[in-house]
Amino acid sequence: MRHGKKVNHLGRTASHRSALLSNMASSLILSKRITTTVAKAKALRKYVEPLITKAKNDTMHSRRTVFSYLQNKESVKELFGTIASRTAERPGGYTRIIKMGDVRLGDNAEMCLIELVDFNDIYKKEGTAKKAKTRRSRAAKGKKADESVEAAEASEAPVAEEKAKKPAKKAKTEKKEAGNE
């Protein structure tokens, strides 16, 4: 049983595991997408997402803290530069794991692709600005639009008056029915 054991040791010693995750995190930051096994990708996600969160606050202390994990100047510069600017609005979930469905020939390990979410251009839909929703059909701009708005307002006024009259009629009919009983 593995009760309370949250860390996947990946079959390595602690120093080997920390070096592996540090190198994988640097590769992910520099190339934005790497291919690895599912177990390593899940361990890497827990390792790199707090670093990206820390990179949002660009101070000397946070840079030194991140450098102690990554041990790579170029990846720290990239993390605090382009990655922090793109992920500034995102509250979390900076990585995506996509299972590839194939296995590694040597040991039959399930392979996957881990990538930074904000750097994938396939899933971003270009030019999908939200349009204002209206209840009325759209008319041509200019005079026709003004006329259609006035006509809609004129047609709404009698409907509102009829609705106001209906409850009065219902009250009268209810009084008559109560008197007949």
Backbone bond lengths (Angstrom), bond angles and torsions (degrees), N, CA, C in turn:
res aa  C-N    CA-C-N  psi(-1)  N-CA   C-N-CA  omega(-1)  CA-C   N-CA-C  phi
1 M - - - 1.447 - - 1.522 109.62 -
2 R 1.329 115.90 147.78 1.460 119.39 -179.10 1.525 110.37 -122.06
3 H 1.321 116.09 51.38 1.462 120.66 179.09 1.520 110.47 -67.38
4 G 1.330 116.00 129.99 1.462 121.06 174.31 1.515 114.96 73.67
5 K 1.308 118.41 10.66 1.467 120.45 179.18 1.523 108.19 -101.84
6 K 1.327 116.57 97.56 1.460 121.09 -174.23 1.517 113.36 -87.55
7 V 1.321 118.41 -22.40 1.459 121.89 -174.42 1.526 109.78 -92.68
8 N 1.323 115.99 126.97 1.460 120.37 172.70 1.526 107.03 -83.44
9 H 1.319 116.03 116.99 1.460 120.04 -174.26 1.528 112.45 -77.13
10 L 1.308 118.19 -14.65 1.460 123.50 175.38 1.531 112.85 59.02
11 G 1.322 117.19 22.55 1.459 121.07 178.11 1.511 113.77 67.56
12 R 1.319 117.59 30.00 1.460 122.14 -176.36 1.519 110.38 -133.64
13 T 1.314 115.70 161.47 1.462 119.94 172.83 1.519 108.86 -73.70
14 A 1.322 117.16 168.89 1.460 121.01 -176.91 1.528 111.58 -63.15
15 S 1.324 117.49 -42.04 1.462 119.83 -178.94 1.529 111.07 -68.56
16 H 1.335 116.82 -39.24 1.469 120.52 178.04 1.523 110.60 -66.14
17 R 1.332 116.88 -39.79 1.468 121.53 -179.70 1.522 110.64 -66.28
18 S 1.326 117.55 -42.32 1.468 119.59 -179.75 1.532 110.79 -66.76
19 A 1.341 117.31 -37.50 1.467 120.45 177.49 1.528 110.66 -67.14
20 L 1.330 116.06 -40.31 1.469 120.56 178.57 1.519 111.12 -62.15
21 L 1.335 117.00 -48.32 1.462 120.36 -178.60 1.524 111.44 -67.48
22 S 1.315 117.50 -35.40 1.459 120.74 177.38 1.524 111.11 -63.91
23 N 1.318 116.80 -45.25 1.466 120.41 179.32 1.520 111.67 -67.31
24 M 1.332 116.65 -40.35 1.469 119.11 178.67 1.521 111.22 -66.24
25 A 1.339 117.28 -38.82 1.467 120.83 178.41 1.519 110.71 -64.40
26 S 1.329 117.14 -41.41 1.467 120.14 177.76 1.521 111.19 -63.71
27 S 1.329 116.50 -41.45 1.465 119.99 178.25 1.519 111.26 -64.89
28 L 1.336 117.10 -40.40 1.468 120.58 178.61 1.514 111.22 -64.47
29 I 1.311 117.15 -40.95 1.468 121.04 -178.84 1.524 110.87 -67.95
30 L 1.322 117.15 -40.76 1.458 119.82 -177.60 1.522 113.08 -75.97
31 S 1.350 117.51 -39.46 1.468 119.26 -175.90 1.522 113.70 -103.37
32 K 1.335 118.47 -6.56 1.474 125.69 176.01 1.528 114.05 69.38
33 R 1.323 119.17 -8.42 1.470 122.04 -178.13 1.519 108.69 -161.62
34 I 1.341 117.38 128.92 1.461 120.90 176.78 1.524 109.39 -136.10
35 T 1.325 115.87 156.86 1.452 122.73 177.05 1.521 108.40 -106.06
36 T 1.332 116.52 129.76 1.451 121.64 -178.37 1.523 109.04 -155.80
37 T 1.333 116.77 -174.27 1.467 119.69 177.26 1.522 109.40 -81.01
38 V 1.313 116.04 161.19 1.463 121.04 -177.75 1.530 110.51 -64.34
39 A 1.332 117.92 -41.64 1.466 121.12 -179.10 1.527 111.27 -62.66
40 K 1.334 116.76 -43.35 1.458 119.91 178.97 1.525 111.06 -68.11
41 A 1.320 117.34 -35.70 1.463 120.82 179.99 1.524 110.78 -66.12
42 K 1.333 117.01 -40.38 1.465 119.58 179.06 1.526 110.97 -67.55
43 A 1.329 116.98 -37.70 1.466 120.36 176.39 1.528 110.45 -68.11
44 L 1.331 116.61 -37.87 1.462 120.99 179.69 1.521 111.43 -67.14
45 R 1.318 117.24 -36.38 1.470 120.29 179.60 1.532 110.00 -61.28
46 K 1.319 117.67 -43.66 1.467 120.74 178.40 1.522 111.48 -66.45
47 Y 1.312 117.24 -24.69 1.463 122.33 -177.81 1.529 112.00 -83.78
48 V 1.344 116.94 -41.49 1.464 119.79 -169.34 1.534 113.28 -92.11
49 E 1.318 118.93 -27.46 1.469 119.47 -176.83 1.527 113.03 -65.25
50 P 1.344 119.97 -41.22 1.468 117.67 174.05 1.529 113.38 -63.14
51 L 1.326 117.34 -29.69 1.460 120.05 177.71 1.531 110.66 -68.07
52 I 1.324 116.66 -39.33 1.471 120.06 178.51 1.523 109.86 -67.33
53 T 1.327 116.80 -38.21 1.466 119.96 176.91 1.522 110.35 -63.35
54 K 1.313 117.09 -41.67 1.467 121.17 179.24 1.527 110.96 -66.83
55 A 1.323 117.46 -29.51 1.469 120.68 -178.59 1.524 112.40 -71.89
56 K 1.326 118.20 -15.87 1.462 120.15 177.38 1.527 111.32 -65.73
57 N 1.328 116.75 -29.37 1.461 121.55 177.88 1.522 107.54 -98.24
58 D 1.312 117.21 98.70 1.466 121.97 -173.06 1.527 110.49 -84.49
59 T 1.321 115.55 83.33 1.461 121.08 175.04 1.524 108.16 -123.01
60 M 1.319 116.05 166.56 1.454 120.17 179.57 1.529 110.80 -64.67
61 H 1.327 116.36 -37.21 1.462 119.58 179.62 1.526 111.56 -64.05
62 S 1.332 116.96 -44.31 1.471 119.33 -179.60 1.527 110.91 -68.52
63 R 1.329 117.79 -35.14 1.465 119.98 176.61 1.533 111.10 -63.84
64 R 1.311 117.02 -42.30 1.461 120.03 179.88 1.525 111.30 -68.97
65 T 1.315 116.86 -36.58 1.459 120.02 177.47 1.521 110.98 -64.10
66 V 1.331 116.39 -45.29 1.461 120.59 179.74 1.522 110.16 -66.57
67 F 1.331 117.86 -38.30 1.467 120.31 178.96 1.527 111.56 -64.47
68 S 1.340 116.86 -31.82 1.465 118.81 178.41 1.523 111.20 -66.62
69 Y 1.334 117.53 -25.99 1.459 120.97 176.57 1.525 112.14 -84.64
70 L 1.334 117.37 -41.59 1.461 120.61 -171.38 1.530 113.84 -90.46
71 Q 1.327 118.80 -35.32 1.459 123.73 -178.74 1.534 112.78 57.13
72 N 1.337 116.70 37.41 1.459 120.95 -178.38 1.530 107.77 -149.20
73 K 1.337 116.67 114.53 1.463 120.82 -176.09 1.515 112.62 -64.26
74 E 1.327 116.48 -41.01 1.466 119.93 -177.67 1.529 111.37 -64.33
75 S 1.314 116.94 -41.00 1.466 119.06 -179.52 1.528 110.99 -70.48
76 V 1.322 118.16 -33.25 1.468 120.64 176.43 1.527 109.78 -66.62
77 K 1.332 116.47 -41.61 1.465 120.73 178.71 1.528 110.91 -63.71
78 E 1.333 116.67 -42.29 1.463 121.36 178.14 1.527 111.34 -65.99
79 L 1.332 115.94 -40.84 1.459 120.96 -178.55 1.516 111.48 -64.14
80 F 1.326 117.32 -45.83 1.460 120.54 -178.52 1.525 112.36 -80.08
81 G 1.327 117.70 -13.08 1.468 120.82 179.29 1.511 112.01 -92.96
82 T 1.320 116.29 -89.07 1.462 120.30 -172.05 1.524 113.19 -74.68
83 I 1.319 117.58 -39.85 1.472 119.21 -175.68 1.520 110.98 -68.88
84 A 1.322 118.01 -43.31 1.462 120.79 179.76 1.524 111.30 -64.68
85 S 1.325 117.63 -35.70 1.467 119.45 179.70 1.525 111.83 -70.13
86 R 1.338 117.22 -35.76 1.465 119.84 -179.85 1.518 112.96 -77.02
87 T 1.322 117.33 -30.43 1.465 120.37 -177.24 1.517 112.58 -97.39
88 A 1.322 118.35 12.22 1.466 121.38 -176.17 1.526 112.10 -61.92
89 E 1.313 117.95 -37.16 1.466 121.88 -177.44 1.522 113.12 -84.56
90 R 1.322 118.11 -18.06 1.467 122.10 -175.26 1.529 110.04 -81.96
91 P 1.340 118.08 128.44 1.467 119.90 -178.37 1.521 114.65 -78.06
92 G 1.302 119.13 -11.55 1.464 122.37 -179.94 1.508 109.10 166.26
93 G 1.320 117.67 -176.87 1.454 120.58 179.54 1.504 112.47 68.00
94 Y 1.320 116.40 56.31 1.461 120.91 -174.23 1.527 113.04 -83.38
95 T 1.329 117.54 -15.47 1.463 120.57 -176.71 1.517 110.75 -117.91
96 R 1.320 115.18 157.32 1.465 122.33 178.73 1.524 107.13 -132.55
97 I 1.341 116.65 132.94 1.456 121.77 176.97 1.521 107.29 -108.09
98 I 1.322 115.71 121.98 1.465 121.78 179.66 1.520 107.77 -115.70
99 K 1.332 116.59 114.55 1.461 120.09 179.16 1.521 108.52 -74.01
100 M 1.325 115.69 132.66 1.463 120.49 -175.15 1.525 112.23 -87.91
101 G 1.315 118.14 -18.21 1.454 120.26 177.60 1.517 114.16 88.12
102 D 1.309 118.50 -11.63 1.462 119.80 178.37 1.529 109.36 -103.85
103 V 1.310 115.23 167.16 1.453 120.83 -177.95 1.524 109.58 -122.39
104 R 1.326 116.04 156.07 1.443 121.59 178.71 1.524 108.87 -75.80
105 L 1.312 116.68 137.94 1.460 120.85 -173.78 1.531 112.86 -65.02
106 G 1.323 118.49 -38.36 1.454 120.53 -173.31 1.514 114.52 -67.92
107 D 1.354 116.36 -46.44 1.458 119.08 -173.73 1.526 113.13 -127.61
108 N 1.317 118.09 8.14 1.469 122.87 176.40 1.538 112.02 63.96
109 A 1.329 117.11 30.35 1.459 121.16 178.86 1.525 109.59 -79.37
110 E 1.322 115.66 138.95 1.465 120.68 -179.63 1.524 109.63 -73.75
111 M 1.318 116.45 127.70 1.462 121.85 -175.29 1.529 110.55 -98.63
112 C 1.331 115.30 153.60 1.455 120.82 178.83 1.522 109.21 -150.34
113 L 1.309 113.46 173.21 1.455 122.25 178.90 1.521 106.75 -118.81
114 I 1.307 118.65 123.81 1.463 121.44 175.38 1.528 107.29 -110.93
115 E 1.329 115.42 133.06 1.459 119.66 -175.36 1.513 110.12 -143.49
116 L 1.320 115.40 161.00 1.457 121.66 173.50 1.524 108.16 -81.44
117 V 1.312 116.73 129.78 1.465 122.03 -171.19 1.521 112.49 -62.68
118 D 1.305 118.04 -43.55 1.467 121.12 -174.26 1.518 113.86 -74.96
119 F 1.322 118.14 -4.91 1.455 120.68 -177.96 1.523 112.74 -109.15
120 N 1.321 118.24 10.05 1.454 121.69 177.69 1.525 107.90 -97.20
121 D 1.318 116.35 114.80 1.456 120.70 -177.74 1.520 112.43 -85.17
122 I 1.328 118.08 -12.31 1.465 120.73 -179.76 1.521 110.71 -68.65
123 Y 1.340 116.84 -43.21 1.457 120.59 -175.88 1.513 113.32 -82.36
124 K 1.333 117.79 -15.92 1.458 119.73 177.93 1.521 108.87 -77.92
125 K 1.314 116.04 129.82 1.463 120.44 177.96 1.514 108.26 -97.39
126 E 1.303 115.26 117.71 1.461 121.10 -178.41 1.528 109.90 -75.82
127 G 1.321 116.15 138.29 1.458 121.39 172.89 1.513 114.46 67.53
128 T 1.307 118.66 34.61 1.457 120.22 178.07 1.518 109.18 -105.86
129 A 1.320 115.75 59.53 1.455 119.95 177.50 1.525 108.47 -74.86
130 K 1.326 115.81 139.98 1.461 119.76 -177.91 1.521 109.26 -73.09
131 K 1.303 115.40 130.64 1.449 120.84 178.76 1.518 109.13 -93.34
132 A 1.322 115.58 150.53 1.456 120.34 178.78 1.522 109.11 -69.67
133 K 1.319 116.07 132.85 1.455 120.17 -179.63 1.515 109.28 -92.27
134 T 1.324 115.47 137.09 1.456 120.77 177.58 1.515 108.81 -126.98
135 R 1.298 115.88 156.63 1.454 120.22 178.65 1.527 111.11 -84.51
136 R 1.308 115.50 -29.08 1.459 119.29 -177.50 1.519 109.85 -88.73
137 S 1.306 115.12 159.86 1.459 118.75 175.65 1.518 108.18 -70.43
138 R 1.294 114.00 149.65 1.461 118.40 -177.69 1.531 109.76 -77.58
139 A 1.324 114.76 134.13 1.452 120.64 176.80 1.522 108.47 -109.23
140 A 1.306 115.67 166.94 1.457 119.67 178.60 1.518 109.41 -65.97
141 K 1.322 116.05 149.88 1.458 120.08 -179.44 1.517 110.09 -69.99
142 G 1.323 115.52 150.32 1.456 119.86 176.47 1.513 111.40 109.23
143 K 1.348 115.91 -135.61 1.459 121.19 -175.22 1.523 111.85 -67.21
144 K 1.313 117.33 -39.92 1.457 119.89 -177.62 1.529 111.37 -63.75
145 A 1.307 117.38 -35.64 1.466 120.46 179.77 1.527 110.18 -67.42
146 D 1.344 116.67 -41.73 1.458 120.40 179.12 1.527 110.84 -64.92
147 E 1.335 116.72 -41.48 1.458 120.74 179.65 1.520 111.19 -65.30
148 S 1.330 117.54 -39.08 1.460 119.80 -178.67 1.526 111.10 -69.05
149 V 1.333 117.94 -33.86 1.464 121.11 178.03 1.521 109.40 -67.64
150 E 1.343 116.67 -43.81 1.464 120.07 179.55 1.525 110.99 -64.63
151 A 1.334 116.39 -39.56 1.462 119.73 179.28 1.528 110.85 -66.44
152 A 1.300 117.05 -37.68 1.461 120.64 179.27 1.522 110.53 -67.20
153 E 1.330 117.27 -40.39 1.462 120.44 178.66 1.532 110.36 -67.06
154 A 1.329 117.41 -38.25 1.460 121.07 179.29 1.532 110.70 -66.94
155 S 1.330 116.78 -37.86 1.465 119.27 -179.54 1.526 111.57 -74.85
156 E 1.325 118.84 -24.39 1.459 121.32 179.09 1.529 111.41 -76.62
157 A 1.321 119.55 -29.54 1.457 122.63 -176.39 1.534 111.51 -63.77
158 P 1.343 122.41 -48.94 1.466 120.59 179.43 1.534 111.87 -64.52
159 V 1.301 117.39 -32.95 1.466 120.32 179.64 1.520 110.02 -64.90
160 A 1.331 116.63 -40.37 1.456 120.54 179.54 1.524 110.82 -65.45
161 E 1.355 117.21 -38.10 1.468 120.50 179.29 1.528 110.99 -66.89
162 E 1.349 117.05 -39.02 1.455 120.20 179.22 1.524 111.33 -65.43
163 K 1.298 117.16 -38.60 1.461 121.08 178.38 1.518 110.56 -64.65
164 A 1.334 117.34 -36.13 1.456 120.95 179.22 1.528 110.51 -68.34
165 K 1.329 119.09 -32.51 1.459 122.59 -179.07 1.526 112.28 -76.16
166 K 1.303 118.13 -34.02 1.462 122.08 -176.11 1.522 113.79 -58.86
167 P 1.321 121.99 -43.84 1.459 119.92 179.64 1.530 112.40 -62.85
168 A 1.333 118.15 -34.01 1.464 120.75 178.50 1.523 110.08 -64.78
169 K 1.325 117.72 -40.79 1.461 121.13 178.88 1.522 110.35 -65.90
170 K 1.327 117.40 -39.56 1.461 120.70 -179.99 1.519 110.50 -64.33
171 A 1.325 117.46 -38.59 1.460 120.83 179.99 1.519 110.57 -63.80
172 K 1.349 117.56 -39.59 1.459 121.06 179.81 1.519 111.00 -65.85
173 T 1.339 116.26 -42.15 1.462 118.94 -179.31 1.518 111.23 -68.42
174 E 1.315 117.95 -33.22 1.463 120.71 178.39 1.525 110.57 -68.16
175 K 1.358 118.18 -36.39 1.473 121.45 177.84 1.529 110.20 -65.84
176 K 1.327 116.64 -40.30 1.473 120.21 179.79 1.514 110.33 -64.62
177 E 1.322 117.22 -42.58 1.462 121.55 -179.43 1.537 109.87 -66.27
178 A 1.306 117.81 -37.56 1.465 120.62 178.82 1.513 110.76 -67.72
179 G 1.337 117.13 -35.74 1.477 121.21 178.29 1.523 111.79 -70.64
180 N 1.341 118.89 -31.70 1.461 123.00 -179.32 1.525 111.67 -74.57
181 E 1.276 119.19 -24.10 1.462 122.10 -176.82 1.449 111.81 -78.30
